[in-house]
Amino acid sequence: MTQRDRLVELAAKHAIPTIYAYQEFVTAGGLMSYGGNLRDMYRQIGLYTGRILKGEKAANLPVEEVTKVELVMNLKTAKMLGIGRQRPICHCGGVPRHRPAVHLAIRA
């Protein structure tokens, strides 16, 4: 059992609604996550590693911010906690340009 599984299990056992930074927690049964996609982050790390191995100096690589964040909700967990969706969670229209784009995914 991973630490992630233990955290999700404890939150469920004590009926604590939780929001995590990564969607993998939601896949494991957590309620919600809001944050960057780990696969995208790891992909970027691989690209940076390749550039460094080809001789580029790490100090010359640009610092990049997350450009896409995801809001993911586990409906099964929400129902178990007695949390309903009375109104839309996210209105993605008109998001200011300086803010990261939001991707909403709801898992049943």
Buried (B, 14 or more C-beta within 10 A) or exposed (E): EEEBEEBBBEBBEEEEEBBBEBBBBBBBBBBBBBBBBEEEBEEEEEEBEEBEEEEEEEEEEEEEEBEEBBBBBBBEBBEEBEBEEEEEEEEEEEEEEEEBEBBEEBEE
